[in-house]
Each structure stands twice: as structure tokens, then as C-alpha cells.
Amino acid sequence: MSTRRLKNLVANKLMFSATILSSLIVFIITFALLQKSMPILTTQPLSKLLLSSSWHPWKGEFGFYPFIIGTLWVTILAMALSIPPSLLTSIYLAEYAPGKVRGVVKPMIDLLAGIPSVVFGLWGVLFVVPLIRDYVAPLAGVTTTGYTVLAGGIVLAIMVFPIIISISEEVIRAVPQETREASMAVGATKWQTIKHVIVRSAFPGIIAAIILGFGRAFGETIAVLMVVGNVPKVPSSLFDPGYPLPALIANNYGEMMSIPLYDSALMLAALILLVLVLMFSVVAEIILVRIKRRYAIGQAKT
């Protein structure tokens, strides 16, 4: 065997091993969390743990329902607030912005992505919480401290902006120039070309950007922990406090470990969070594959 073929074989085996190891990490983490969660799972049924709203560790009551709902509230609100302005910004940067404007705005967006989450949390405490308490809530006829699901959603939305904007802008700019010229050659305006041709062509990549943003929002801990209120109660409105699963783990791990099953309950919370993220990721991947297949078929027909 020649030296070149030997090097190729070794490189192939190394890359294959690295790929398998990367894939196994998820299963290793899941197995470790499951093992640590077994004490509470053997004493209480999973259905009771997931559907109960009673969180009183000193009484042996570990109901995760408020934390699951709190996580969904904050994440869905953050995505609802972030997707429209992010997509409009990415379209402007890719299609309308002059080179000088793009050269200034793009680094600022990249800088926003690199800001530590605790800084976003502090900004939320100093600006978003008082804004909701003193102005937004009174307009809605509500009295609140400002530490609410809405505050968490706003902070998370701003943290998600750079991810969706950067990726969406790249996939929109990647649409071939010939596609734009062909659309405008048949009489379409620039906005019609963007809406019906460019966005359609870039749609799978835009969906991927939204999925990545959702994953960032779903698992965020520190910034949300600082502004969401951390009350173990199912929120009934945007002006109620919430308590997402990541905040529960960060707030309590290492404390009150003298309470029986408390450590196991927090490990189960981490396992629930991991399973929810995996479920959303799998569903999103299935949707993305179907969208790509549909667009491939449509382009093949045309």
C-alpha cells in the first residue's frame, strides 16, 4: 500500500471515529441524566411529575408542569417577537442596503451575537423590567413588578436576532443573480421579485436559521433567570412571572441537597429539557427535509 493511500485511510478512519464520538455524546449525556433521575422515577410516576403543578421539595412534591409551560411561554414569545424584524432586516441588508450601510451594520450584528448573556440579563433588569412595570402594564390595566414572561421574551428575542439575521442574510444573498434578473425581465418589481422568487428560493435556509434561533432561545439560562420572575406557577398572561426549566436548574443545583430526591429531581428537569430540545430539533429537521424535497421537485418541474 502506497504512503498516499495509507494517509487517506488513516484520515478517513480518524474522521469516522470523530463523527461517531460526536453522535454518541448525546446518548452519553442522556444516559447519565437518566441514571441520576432514576431515584425519583422509581418513587413517583412520570405522569404525575410532568402534569403536577405542586412544587414543594420539602414535602416530596416535584411537579414540573409550571416549569415546562414557563419554558414554552418564554421561548414561543421570543420567537414571535424576533422572527418578523429579523427577516425584514436580513432582506434589507441583502437586497436594499448600500455597501457602506451593510459594512457598518453587519459587524454590529456580529458583535451583538458575542455579547455575554449576563449582560443581556442586566440590561433587561435595568431597562425592560422598569419599562413593563411603569409603562406597558399600566396601559394594559395590569399591576406587576415587571419580572414577567414578557420581559423574558423580549430579552430572549434580542438575543436571537443576530443568529436569524446573519444566516438569513447569507442564504438570501446566495440566491443566484440570474434568478433576480429573470424575474425582473418579465416585469416584476423589486419587491415582487424578493417576495415571490428570492424568499421562496431561500426559504429552506431561512427555516434553518429560525430553528437555530429557537434552539438558542429554548436553552438560554442566565438572561431569562434574571428577568422572568422565577415563581413556580403556571403563567396565565404575559404579565405573570414564569420559571423556565434552565432557570430552575441554575437556581437550585447545589442547594438544599439535604432534601431527599431533590438532586434526582433536578437531574430529571435537565433530562426533560434535553428531551424537549431533541424533540423540537427532530420535528424541525423533518419539516426542513420535506420543504427542501418539495422545492427540489418544484424546481425540477420548472
BAFI-3210 file (N, C-alpha, C; in Angstrom, 3 decimals, decimal comma, padded with zeros to 6 digits):
// residues 302
n [1|2|3|4|5|6|7|8|9|10|11|12|13|14|15|16|17|18|19|20|21|22|23|24|25|26|27|28|29|30|31|32|33|34|35|36|37|38|39|40|41|42|43|44|45|46|47|48|49|50|51|52|53|54|55|56|57|58|59|60|61|62|63|64|65|66|67|68|69|70|71|72|73|74|75|76|77|78|79|80|81|82|83|84|85|86|87|88|89|90|91|92|93|94|95|96|97|98|99|100|101|102|103|104|105|106|107|108|109|110|111|112|113|114|115|116|117|118|119|120|121|122|123|124|125|126|127|128|129|130|131|132|133|134|135|136|137|138|139|140|141|142|143|144|145|146|147|148|149|150|151|152|153|154|155|156|157|158|159|160|161|162|163|164|165|166|167|168|169|170|171|172|173|174|175|176|177|178|179|180|181|182|183|184|185|186|187|188|189|190|191|192|193|194|195|196|197|198|199|200|201|202|203|204|205|206|207|208|209|210|211|212|213|214|215|216|217|218|219|220|221|222|223|224|225|226|227|228|229|230|231|232|233|234|235|236|237|238|239|240|241|242|243|244|245|246|247|248|249|250|251|252|253|254|255|256|257|258|259|260|261|262|263|264|265|266|267|268|269|270|271|272|273|274|275|276|277|278|279|280|281|282|283|284|285|286|287|288|289|290|291|292|293|294|295|296|297|298|299|300|301|302]
n.u [000,846|000,558|002,110|000,472|-002,129|-002,277|-002,222|-004,647|-006,435|-005,995|-006,746|-009,431|-010,439|-009,967|-011,629|-014,085|-014,234|-014,269|-016,695|-018,529|-018,069|-018,921|-021,634|-022,359|-022,174|-024,549|-026,176|-024,686|-024,846|-027,616|-028,015|-026,540|-027,973|-030,430|-029,781|-029,124|-031,605|-033,167|-033,751|-035,946|-037,751|-038,376|-039,849|-041,996|-044,615|-044,009|-045,939|-047,271|-045,216|-044,766|-047,215|-048,137|-048,655|-047,617|-044,961|-043,115|-040,472|-039,617|-041,736|-041,674|-042,860|-042,727|-043,540|-043,360|-044,769|-045,393|-042,852|-042,232|-044,288|-043,681|-041,192|-041,971|-043,719|-041,990|-040,102|-041,625|-042,835|-040,544|-039,633|-041,804|-041,610|-039,102|-038,777|-040,236|-039,003|-036,321|-036,247|-037,078|-034,968|-032,813|-033,556|-033,451|-030,683|-029,562|-030,701|-031,365|-029,725|-027,051|-023,529|-021,899|-023,602|-024,218|-021,667|-021,299|-023,457|-023,454|-021,063|-021,889|-024,114|-022,892|-021,314|-023,306|-024,093|-021,984|-022,072|-022,039|-024,511|-025,237|-024,942|-027,030|-029,040|-028,651|-029,165|-031,835|-032,913|-032,387|-033,625|-035,773|-037,479|-038,297|-039,583|-041,758|-043,068|-043,683|-044,823|-045,837|-047,460|-049,339|-050,741|-052,123|-053,779|-052,834|-051,199|-047,899|-044,675|-042,864|-041,057|-041,513|-043,061|-043,202|-041,021|-038,894|-039,312|-038,835|-036,119|-034,930|-035,685|-034,158|-031,644|-031,750|-031,919|-029,358|-028,564|-030,632|-030,747|-028,125|-027,746|-030,004|-029,606|-027,304|-028,180|-030,102|-028,582|-027,161|-028,778|-028,864|-027,849|-028,895|-031,452|-032,825|-032,612|-034,008|-036,613|-037,215|-037,015|-039,331|-041,132|-041,643|-041,684|-039,107|-039,754|-041,725|-040,154|-038,427|-040,270|-041,708|-039,856|-037,059|-037,239|-038,694|-036,867|-034,830|-036,058|-035,810|-033,277|-033,850|-035,712|-034,006|-032,374|-034,231|-034,771|-032,280|-032,196|-034,378|-033,447|-031,382|-032,867|-034,469|-032,831|-031,570|-030,312|-029,158|-029,808|-032,605|-033,275|-032,744|-034,766|-037,325|-038,805|-039,130|-041,084|-042,654|-045,156|-047,902|-047,981|-050,551|-050,858|-049,076|-048,052|-047,547|-045,272|-042,781|-041,156|-038,745|-037,345|-034,410|-033,706|-034,638|-032,878|-030,368|-030,749|-031,104|-029,451|-027,081|-027,937|-029,924|-029,539|-029,835|-032,428|-034,426|-034,341|-034,122|-031,852|-032,056|-034,464|-033,773|-031,951|-033,722|-035,205|-033,280|-033,049|-035,627|-035,600|-033,570|-034,755|-037,006|-035,753|-034,470|-036,722|-038,036|-035,978|-035,777|-038,353|-038,273|-036,173|-037,307|-039,391|-037,842|-036,460|-038,607|-039,510|-037,266|-037,271|-039,717|-039,273|-037,179|-038,424|-040,259|-038,528|-037,366|-039,525|-039,976]
n.v [-001,196|002,203|005,195|007,433|006,348|005,086|007,283|008,496|006,506|006,394|009,021|008,931|007,009|008,314|010,590|009,334|008,088|010,366|011,447|009,461|009,536|012,159|011,891|010,047|011,439|012,726|010,550|009,589|011,701|011,718|009,168|009,401|011,414|010,143|007,992|009,349|010,345|008,242|007,588|009,303|008,671|006,052|006,239|007,944|008,247|009,014|010,479|011,883|013,540|015,132|016,383|017,527|020,480|021,151|022,220|021,497|020,808|020,137|018,723|016,554|016,862|017,170|018,764|019,305|020,688|023,583|024,602|023,527|024,656|027,342|027,505|027,030|029,218|031,490|030,943|030,635|033,158|034,746|033,921|034,698|037,456|037,931|036,844|038,262|041,028|040,242|038,854|040,886|042,658|041,113|040,838|043,513|044,080|042,287|042,924|045,650|047,452|049,815|049,315|050,568|050,897|048,236|047,374|048,637|047,818|044,988|044,115|045,102|043,550|041,051|041,583|041,852|039,220|038,173|039,174|038,540|036,518|037,322|040,039|040,842|040,066|041,838|044,255|043,800|043,817|046,472|048,022|046,771|045,518|047,762|049,242|047,637|047,471|050,155|051,378|049,689|047,655|049,287|050,466|048,269|047,898|046,461|045,452|044,932|043,581|043,749|041,761|039,406|037,023|038,332|040,122|038,283|037,156|039,358|039,975|037,547|037,514|039,601|038,500|036,466|037,680|038,244|035,675|034,705|036,822|036,930|034,367|034,198|036,417|035,626|033,337|034,476|036,248|034,342|033,411|032,958|035,605|035,577|034,617|036,768|038,633|037,335|037,316|040,072|040,721|039,860|041,715|041,990|043,786|045,020|044,383|042,424|040,497|039,860|038,892|036,766|035,230|035,318|034,978|032,611|030,867|030,931|029,918|027,323|027,687|029,900|028,809|027,026|028,885|029,978|027,728|027,310|029,659|029,195|027,022|028,284|030,097|028,368|027,012|028,979|030,463|032,262|035,009|034,912|033,947|036,173|038,025|036,956|036,344|033,934|032,290|029,442|028,775|028,282|030,420|032,705|034,868|037,337|039,081|037,776|036,232|033,762|030,511|029,059|025,847|025,776|027,894|026,934|024,790|026,111|027,872|026,276|024,003|022,394|023,513|022,951|020,208|018,403|017,633|014,844|013,204|015,568|016,277|014,303|015,100|017,533|016,591|015,152|017,278|018,429|016,333|016,305|018,805|018,361|016,290|017,638|019,589|017,902|016,697|018,907|019,591|017,326|017,286|019,763|019,262|017,272|018,738|020,600|018,935|017,993|020,400|021,112|018,945|019,344|021,810|021,099|019,298|021,055|022,848|021,090|020,481|022,921]
n.w [000,000|-000,894|000,410|000,193|-000,073|002,375|004,134|003,407|004,187|006,980|007,664|006,912|008,709|011,144|010,912|010,697|013,211|014,862|014,075|014,889|017,649|018,240|017,687|019,600|021,955|022,653|023,385|025,514|027,371|027,761|028,859|031,250|032,609|032,817|034,465|036,837|037,385|038,112|040,906|041,674|039,689|040,242|042,519|042,105|039,699|036,245|034,849|036,865|037,762|035,509|035,010|037,311|039,244|041,625|043,454|045,909|047,389|050,011|050,938|049,391|046,916|043,557|041,028|037,642|035,766|035,790|035,147|032,659|031,092|031,522|030,226|027,554|027,125|027,314|025,305|022,898|022,780|022,507|019,969|018,395|018,627|017,527|014,923|012,703|012,603|012,289|009,839|008,075|008,427|007,478|004,787|003,966|004,336|002,535|000,042|-000,302|001,154|000,884|000,161|002,094|004,280|004,870|005,533|007,977|009,588|009,634|011,123|013,626|014,194|014,353|016,572|018,490|018,708|020,105|022,658|026,151|027,821|030,384|030,339|028,697|030,444|032,615|031,298|030,743|033,354|034,108|032,173|030,577|032,482|034,251|032,217|031,463|033,932|034,594|032,354|030,158|031,399|032,964|030,799|029,889|031,986|034,167|037,145|038,011|038,924|036,928|036,435|034,428|032,137|029,711|029,862|029,874|027,320|025,626|026,132|025,362|022,658|021,577|021,955|020,124|017,682|016,173|015,281|013,565|011,732|010,586|009,366|007,681|006,024|004,671|003,216|001,595|000,058|-001,272|-003,287|-006,759|-008,968|-011,493|-011,155|-009,994|-012,091|-014,133|-013,117|-012,919|-015,553|-016,729|-015,932|-013,209|-010,126|-007,854|-005,186|-005,592|-006,819|-004,716|-002,816|-004,099|-005,462|-004,576|-001,734|-001,713|-002,908|-001,025|001,177|002,583|003,843|005,442|007,196|008,491|009,832|011,619|013,142|014,403|015,905|017,573|019,064|020,486|022,029|023,526|025,328|026,815|029,800|031,966|031,303|031,096|033,599|035,180|034,681|034,506|036,750|038,210|039,615|040,760|039,176|036,984|034,278|033,376|031,773|029,788|031,603|033,901|036,217|035,349|035,263|033,826|032,831|032,526|034,249|036,688|037,188|037,255|039,370|041,632|041,797|043,734|046,049|048,975|049,024|050,989|051,112|050,491|047,342|045,947|044,423|042,453|041,287|040,066|038,198|036,651|035,668|033,988|032,177|031,071|029,806|027,909|026,379|025,361|023,765|021,913|020,753|019,507|017,756|016,108|014,946|013,643|011,862|010,258|009,090|007,686|005,864|004,345|003,226|001,681|-000,110|-001,392|-002,639|-004,291|-006,017|-007,165|-008,504|-010,292|-011,936|-013,131]
ca.u [000,000|001,362|002,012|-000,684|-003,359|-002,274|-002,634|-006,080|-007,154|-005,912|-007,577|-010,829|-010,786|-009,997|-012,833|-015,229|-014,254|-014,706|-018,124|-019,256|-017,955|-019,794|-023,013|-022,604|-022,193|-025,947|-026,652|-023,965|-025,453|-028,966|-027,903|-026,082|-029,085|-031,446|-029,299|-029,256|-033,028|-033,875|-034,340|-037,277|-038,639|-038,800|-040,738|-043,182|-044,852|-043,584|-047,101|-047,512|-044,143|-044,895|-048,509|-048,447|-048,226|-047,181|-043,506|-042,774|-039,455|-039,534|-042,838|-041,516|-043,719|-041,906|-044,353|-042,596|-045,656|-045,192|-041,561|-042,341|-045,118|-042,912|-040,186|-042,657|-044,206|-040,902|-039,468|-042,540|-042,963|-039,298|-039,595|-042,828|-041,105|-037,824|-038,768|-040,552|-037,965|-035,078|-036,367|-037,091|-033,601|-031,964|-033,928|-032,906|-029,227|-029,179|-031,256|-031,561|-028,726|-025,796|-022,371|-021,407|-024,527|-024,017|-020,372|-021,404|-024,478|-023,090|-020,215|-022,647|-024,937|-021,966|-020,941|-024,466|-024,091|-020,903|-022,257|-022,422|-025,929|-025,454|-025,070|-028,424|-029,863|-028,540|-029,901|-033,251|-033,271|-032,292|-034,429|-037,008|-038,357|-038,987|-040,452|-043,006|-043,727|-044,143|-045,488|-046,593|-048,505|-050,444|-051,557|-052,988|-054,581|-052,287|-050,152|-046,889|-043,326|-042,048|-040,360|-042,615|-042,817|-042,967|-039,633|-038,035|-039,470|-038,178|-034,670|-034,557|-035,851|-032,987|-030,504|-031,909|-031,808|-028,180|-028,499|-031,564|-030,379|-026,882|-027,926|-030,993|-028,994|-026,369|-028,882|-030,770|-027,545|-026,667|-029,657|-028,148|-028,265|-029,692|-032,838|-033,376|-032,707|-035,076|-037,899|-037,438|-037,102|-040,725|-041,963|-041,859|-040,985|-038,069|-040,393|-042,357|-039,069|-037,981|-041,337|-042,171|-038,765|-035,864|-037,589|-039,064|-035,640|-034,025|-036,927|-035,233|-032,222|-034,487|-036,261|-032,864|-031,974|-035,233|-034,573|-031,118|-032,599|-035,261|-032,604|-030,690|-033,836|-035,039|-031,902|-030,939|-030,490|-028,845|-030,563|-034,015|-033,331|-032,657|-035,889|-038,609|-039,543|-038,802|-042,160|-043,105|-046,592|-048,223|-048,396|-051,819|-050,770|-047,718|-047,612|-047,296|-043,912|-042,619|-039,975|-038,316|-036,535|-032,994|-033,577|-034,833|-031,639|-029,295|-031,042|-031,225|-028,490|-026,072|-028,589|-030,963|-029,292|-030,195|-033,802|-034,423|-034,763|-034,021|-030,828|-032,614|-035,489|-033,114|-031,422|-034,875|-035,507|-032,309|-033,406|-036,830|-035,161|-032,844|-035,706|-037,811|-034,910|-034,295|-037,993|-038,213|-034,948|-036,150|-039,519|-037,817|-035,380|-038,250|-040,048|-036,849|-036,215|-039,781|-039,506|-036,219|-037,712|-040,792|-038,696|-036,379|-039,374|-040,798|-037,524|-037,163|-040,635|-039,826]
ca.v [000,000|003,408|006,129|008,313|005,605|004,856|008,533|008,672|005,526|006,834|010,224|008,505|006,338|009,321|011,404|008,476|007,934|011,642|011,589|008,535|010,053|013,328|011,421|009,308|012,332|012,948|009,360|009,507|012,681|011,251|008,017|009,875|012,112|009,142|007,244|010,211|010,608|007,015|007,564|009,919|007,967|004,791|006,513|008,657|008,026|010,125|011,298|012,792|014,529|016,041|017,068|018,155|021,868|021,342|022,159|021,652|019,768|019,692|017,779|015,473|017,121|017,705|018,900|020,067|021,314|025,035|024,910|023,201|025,685|028,588|027,426|027,186|030,588|032,438|030,639|030,943|034,614|035,284|033,668|035,536|038,827|038,066|036,403|039,299|042,048|039,622|038,570|042,160|043,183|040,326|041,193|044,848|044,009|041,510|043,398|047,089|048,278|050,116|048,623|051,227|050,585|046,827|047,257|049,112|047,077|043,570|043,908|045,373|042,361|040,024|041,958|041,543|037,770|037,812|039,746|037,504|036,529|038,039|041,462|040,982|039,976|043,108|045,254|043,523|044,270|047,921|048,740|046,103|045,328|049,025|049,645|046,878|047,803|051,544|051,896|048,707|047,050|050,225|050,617|047,096|047,828|045,388|045,811|043,877|044,009|043,854|040,489|038,676|036,257|039,303|040,596|037,206|037,024|040,486|039,794|036,411|037,893|040,398|037,597|035,591|038,494|038,094|034,349|034,637|037,825|036,574|033,208|034,520|037,333|034,859|032,464|035,332|036,716|033,202|033,152|033,430|036,879|035,297|034,456|038,114|039,261|036,681|037,772|041,468|040,808|039,617|042,809|042,024|044,830|044,504|043,745|041,191|039,543|039,402|038,158|035,556|034,462|035,193|034,370|031,212|030,095|030,878|029,530|026,281|028,257|030,761|027,897|026,548|029,981|030,070|026,561|027,586|030,670|028,549|026,242|029,225|030,648|027,330|026,600|030,108|030,353|033,375|036,222|034,681|033,804|037,473|038,939|036,297|036,307|032,678|031,850|028,125|028,847|028,318|031,778|032,801|036,004|037,812|039,898|036,899|035,672|032,371|029,835|028,053|024,734|026,121|028,734|026,056|024,044|027,034|028,496|025,377|022,913|022,636|023,982|022,105|018,824|017,533|017,176|013,599|013,191|016,884|016,173|013,498|015,899|018,494|015,831|014,860|018,531|018,537|015,315|016,792|019,884|017,746|015,568|018,628|020,165|016,879|016,533|020,047|019,526|016,268|017,754|020,828|018,650|016,609|019,795|021,172|017,968|017,987|021,655|021,007|017,985|019,960|022,824|020,404|018,793|022,211|023,365|020,106|020,598|024,139]
ca.w [000,000|-001,004|001,542|-000,020|000,246|003,817|004,764|003,157|005,008|008,376|007,798|006,828|009,969|012,199|010,750|011,021|014,672|015,441|013,786|015,773|019,016|018,346|017,711|020,833|023,112|023,032|024,095|026,789|028,266|028,078|029,763|032,557|033,251|033,153|035,625|038,013|037,616|038,472|042,256|041,738|038,767|040,858|043,654|041,647|038,266|035,383|034,516|037,983|037,787|034,372|034,961|038,593|039,395|043,006|043,623|047,326|047,599|051,397|051,136|048,426|045,759|042,475|039,825|036,649|034,775|035,667|034,547|031,236|030,464|031,546|029,157|026,266|027,050|027,051|024,022|021,795|022,725|021,957|018,529|017,764|018,599|016,818|013,526|011,696|012,379|011,826|008,403|007,361|008,468|006,581|003,412|003,689|004,212|001,353|-001,222|-000,414|001,832|000,179|000,701|003,308|005,377|005,208|006,185|009,350|010,338|009,796|012,305|014,839|014,447|014,829|017,936|019,330|018,944|021,016|023,998|027,124|028,167|031,641|030,002|028,277|031,640|033,343|030,519|030,957|034,701|034,209|031,172|030,166|033,644|034,578|031,112|031,579|035,202|034,700|031,160|029,376|032,228|033,212|029,591|029,808|033,188|034,998|038,095|038,047|039,303|035,721|036,232|033,809|030,916|028,640|029,974|029,395|025,875|024,954|026,241|024,516|021,254|021,189|021,890|018,960|016,479|015,312|014,671|012,440|010,724|009,891|008,497|006,643|005,060|003,848|002,271|000,611|-000,868|-002,047|-004,439|-007,958|-009,537|-012,688|-010,727|-009,852|-013,409|-014,893|-012,590|-013,273|-017,004|-017,142|-015,477|-011,759|-009,385|-006,965|-004,032|-006,079|-007,025|-003,396|-002,130|-004,769|-006,084|-003,740|-000,445|-001,982|-003,153|000,205|002,287|003,455|004,672|006,444|008,205|009,285|010,717|012,683|014,006|015,241|016,866|018,553|019,963|021,381|022,973|024,389|026,376|027,486|031,255|032,845|030,981|031,435|035,057|035,830|034,396|034,316|037,999|038,906|040,507|040,258|038,953|035,553|033,905|032,653|030,861|029,553|032,730|035,045|036,261|034,935|035,819|032,847|033,326|032,736|035,437|037,841|037,427|037,618|040,661|042,773|041,876|044,752|047,256|049,567|048,647|052,114|050,899|049,719|045,942|045,311|043,383|041,368|040,614|039,190|037,066|035,789|034,966|032,896|031,188|030,381|028,917|026,802|025,539|024,646|022,715|020,882|020,051|018,613|016,716|015,167|014,198|012,752|010,794|009,357|008,319|006,774|004,793|003,466|002,470|000,655|-001,120|-002,152|-003,512|-005,318|-007,004|-007,893|-009,418|-011,345|-012,870|-013,913]
c.u [000,887|001,149|000,789|-001,992|-003,447|-002,728|-004,131|-006,908|-007,165|-006,799|-009,054|-011,280|-010,881|-011,261|-014,082|-015,361|-014,746|-016,198|-018,958|-019,229|-018,868|-021,255|-023,344|-022,703|-023,616|-026,471|-025,966|-024,568|-026,834|-028,926|-027,495|-027,204|-030,180|-031,056|-029,449|-030,721|-033,785|-034,441|-035,729|-038,261|-039,138|-039,753|-042,027|-043,378|-044,492|-044,752|-047,401|-046,459|-044,320|-046,144|-048,887|-047,893|-047,689|-045,672|-043,177|-041,765|-039,394|-040,672|-042,725|-042,390|-042,909|-042,736|-043,683|-043,474|-045,463|-043,894|-041,561|-043,141|-044,394|-041,855|-040,824|-043,159|-043,092|-040,301|-040,356|-042,724|-041,716|-039,229|-040,622|-042,363|-039,892|-037,900|-039,109|-039,470|-036,646|-035,125|-036,380|-035,695|-032,694|-032,279|-033,354|-031,400|-028,809|-029,581|-031,290|-030,390|-027,516|-024,627|-021,859|-022,289|-024,330|-022,701|-020,380|-022,328|-024,052|-022,151|-020,947|-023,537|-024,067|-021,514|-022,073|-024,508|-023,038|-021,039|-022,668|-023,875|-026,201|-025,589|-026,492|-029,355|-029,843|-029,288|-031,407|-033,728|-033,328|-033,242|-035,783|-037,985|-039,036|-039,945|-041,800|-043,776|-044,379|-044,955|-046,378|-047,742|-049,623|-051,321|-052,532|-053,876|-054,139|-051,233|-049,174|-045,556|-042,437|-041,261|-041,379|-042,139|-042,510|-041,537|-038,660|-038,109|-038,761|-036,662|-034,202|-034,659|-034,643|-031,742|-030,545|-031,718|-030,581|-028,081|-029,375|-031,162|-029,169|-027,097|-028,902|-030,397|-028,034|-027,099|-029,631|-029,759|-027,008|-027,567|-028,991|-028,721|-029,131|-031,170|-033,518|-033,603|-033,823|-036,449|-038,201|-037,554|-038,527|-041,680|-042,217|-041,084|-039,941|-038,702|-041,087|-041,310|-038,586|-039,017|-041,614|-041,050|-037,624|-036,181|-037,997|-037,828|-034,832|-034,801|-036,365|-034,129|-032,780|-035,082|-035,140|-032,391|-032,938|-035,072|-033,386|-031,436|-033,490|-034,449|-031,858|-031,650|-034,296|-034,117|-031,241|-031,287|-030,359|-029,720|-032,028|-034,194|-033,417|-033,907|-037,261|-039,407|-039,313|-039,821|-042,703|-044,624|-046,841|-048,673|-049,691|-051,861|-049,319|-047,166|-047,465|-045,833|-043,909|-041,363|-039,546|-037,421|-035,059|-032,779|-033,738|-033,534|-030,531|-029,505|-030,831|-030,171|-027,359|-026,642|-029,641|-030,788|-029,582|-031,620|-033,772|-034,992|-034,602|-032,999|-031,357|-033,669|-034,865|-032,475|-032,535|-035,286|-034,560|-032,628|-034,638|-036,460|-034,446|-033,794|-036,568|-037,018|-034,720|-035,575|-038,224|-037,200|-035,297|-037,327|-039,113|-037,001|-036,273|-038,946|-039,090|-036,570|-037,382|-039,852|-038,473|-036,642|-038,784|-040,244|-037,833|-037,284|-039,938|-039,810|-037,267|-038,285|-040,521|-038,601]
c.v [001,254|004,303|007,025|007,614|005,349|006,115|008,778|007,739|005,951|008,058|009,871|007,859|007,344|010,174|010,602|008,300|009,213|011,853|010,711|009,049|011,249|012,911|010,737|010,207|012,567|011,778|009,214|010,470|012,220|010,100|008,461|010,582|011,135|008,347|008,056|010,480|009,401|007,023|008,166|009,219|006,647|005,010|007,220|008,420|009,257|011,047|012,308|013,894|015,569|016,900|017,748|019,578|022,170|021,151|022,507|020,567|019,246|018,738|016,572|015,630|017,843|017,732|019,817|020,834|022,832|025,408|024,610|024,272|027,023|028,633|027,672|028,614|031,533|032,211|031,015|032,451|035,240|035,082|034,524|036,985|038,992|037,760|037,526|040,361|041,458|039,366|039,867|042,781|042,436|040,627|042,561|044,795|043,318|042,184|044,911|047,915|048,560|049,422|049,233|050,910|049,145|046,638|047,728|048,211|045,642|043,334|044,157|044,183|041,218|040,307|041,638|040,058|037,362|038,367|038,646|037,651|037,294|039,533|041,747|040,942|041,261|044,223|045,056|044,020|045,791|048,656|048,073|045,956|046,631|049,490|048,930|047,287|049,183|052,027|050,862|048,120|048,028|050,460|049,464|046,951|046,747|045,966|044,656|044,451|044,236|042,603|039,479|037,829|037,196|039,831|039,534|037,042|038,123|040,319|038,653|036,757|038,678|039,513|036,717|036,357|038,182|036,739|034,299|035,605|037,381|035,428|033,516|035,439|036,595|034,004|033,290|035,844|035,592|032,843|033,726|034,735|036,674|035,136|035,807|038,757|038,648|037,147|039,194|041,653|040,587|040,642|042,882|043,179|044,189|043,779|042,450|040,111|038,973|038,474|036,809|034,679|034,231|034,509|032,907|030,352|029,913|030,311|028,406|026,804|029,166|029,919|027,362|027,619|030,113|028,914|026,786|028,643|030,098|027,740|027,118|029,740|029,607|026,990|027,729|030,121|031,687|034,595|036,074|034,621|035,166|038,320|038,280|036,132|035,077|032,312|030,534|028,046|028,941|029,733|031,749|033,988|036,412|038,595|039,090|036,477|034,227|031,784|028,734|026,991|025,097|026,977|027,910|025,338|024,972|027,628|027,554|024,289|023,286|023,151|022,968|020,632|017,851|017,006|015,916|013,808|014,545|016,874|015,398|014,278|016,907|017,805|015,454|016,111|018,732|017,539|015,745|017,887|019,326|017,040|016,537|019,256|019,170|016,691|017,661|020,012|018,486|016,705|018,833|020,267|017,947|017,632|020,373|020,241|017,948|019,258|021,599|020,073|018,602|020,993|022,209|019,874|019,922|022,778|022,404|020,205|021,831|024,099]
c.w [000,000|000,211|001,416|000,350|001,742|004,566|004,593|004,035|006,477|008,609|007,786|008,138|011,120|012,124|011,073|012,533|015,353|015,239|014,710|017,213|019,224|018,438|019,026|022,057|023,599|023,835|025,451|027,814|028,708|029,075|031,170|033,313|033,667|034,382|036,904|038,362|038,132|039,890|042,326|040,803|039,338|042,027|043,245|040,156|037,447|035,055|035,618|038,021|036,676|034,433|036,265|038,640|040,791|043,101|045,072|047,686|049,028|051,769|050,201|047,198|044,687|041,184|038,820|035,666|034,677|034,956|033,040|030,506|030,442|030,456|027,795|026,076|026,612|025,663|022,849|021,659|022,116|020,452|017,800|017,643|017,691|015,330|012,539|011,529|011,882|010,324|007,589|007,322|007,504|005,120|003,041|003,472|002,924|000,048|-001,384|000,102|000,935|000,861|001,992|004,508|005,825|005,943|007,627|010,175|010,602|010,975|013,620|015,202|014,951|016,257|018,909|019,662|019,959|022,420|024,972|027,553|029,456|031,389|029,518|029,490|032,445|032,621|030,688|032,312|034,772|033,275|030,896|031,330|034,069|033,486|031,198|032,831|035,172|033,513|030,465|030,186|032,567|031,993|029,425|031,042|034,150|035,930|038,217|038,476|038,093|035,423|035,719|032,636|029,757|028,668|029,476|027,892|025,114|024,973|025,342|023,037|020,759|021,084|020,644|017,656|015,623|014,630|013,428|011,341|009,918|008,908|007,365|005,588|004,131|002,821|001,227|-000,409|-001,746|-003,228|-005,683|-008,508|-010,769|-012,350|-010,579|-011,218|-014,240|-014,429|-013,018|-014,787|-017,502|-016,536|-013,984|-011,139|-008,468|-005,773|-004,436|-006,305|-005,697|-002,774|-002,773|-005,330|-005,092|-002,413|-000,619|-002,190|-001,874|001,385|003,155|004,360|005,752|007,562|009,096|010,256|011,887|013,659|014,946|016,300|017,954|019,555|020,943|022,442|023,983|025,557|027,129|028,971|031,970|032,567|031,377|032,939|035,744|035,668|034,428|035,595|038,848|039,996|039,963|040,141|037,459|035,188|033,102|031,714|030,713|030,734|034,013|035,054|035,801|035,563|034,842|033,476|033,493|033,981|036,713|038,197|037,920|039,011|041,839|042,861|042,829|046,050|047,715|049,191|049,799|051,985|050,047|048,309|045,238|044,172|042,184|040,586|039,657|037,980|036,097|035,025|033,784|031,788|030,390|029,385|027,695|025,844|024,735|023,502|021,568|020,070|019,061|017,474|015,659|014,311|013,199|011,589|009,781|008,470|007,285|005,610|003,813|002,618|001,354|-000,471|-002,010|-003,121|-004,611|-006,413|-007,848|-008,893|-010,565|-012,393|-013,749|-014,823]
res [m|s|t|r|r|l|k|n|l|v|a|n|k|l|m|f|s|a|t|i|l|s|s|l|i|v|f|i|i|t|f|a|l|l|q|k|s|m|p|i|l|t|t|q|p|l|s|k|l|l|l|s|s|s|w|h|p|w|k|g|e|f|g|f|y|p|f|i|i|g|t|l|w|v|t|i|l|a|m|a|l|s|i|p|p|s|l|l|t|s|i|y|l|a|e|y|a|p|g|k|v|r|g|v|v|k|p|m|i|d|l|l|a|g|i|p|s|v|v|f|g|l|w|g|v|l|f|v|v|p|l|i|r|d|y|v|a|p|l|a|g|v|t|t|t|g|y|t|v|l|a|g|g|i|v|l|a|i|m|v|f|p|i|i|i|s|i|s|e|e|v|i|r|a|v|p|q|e|t|r|e|a|s|m|a|v|g|a|t|k|w|q|t|i|k|h|v|i|v|r|s|a|f|p|g|i|i|a|a|i|i|l|g|f|g|r|a|f|g|e|t|i|a|v|l|m|v|v|g|n|v|p|k|v|p|s|s|l|f|d|p|g|y|p|l|p|a|l|i|a|n|n|y|g|e|m|m|s|i|p|l|y|d|s|a|l|m|l|a|a|l|i|l|l|v|l|v|l|m|f|s|v|v|a|e|i|i|l|v|r|i|k|r|r|y|a|i|g|q|a|k|t]
***
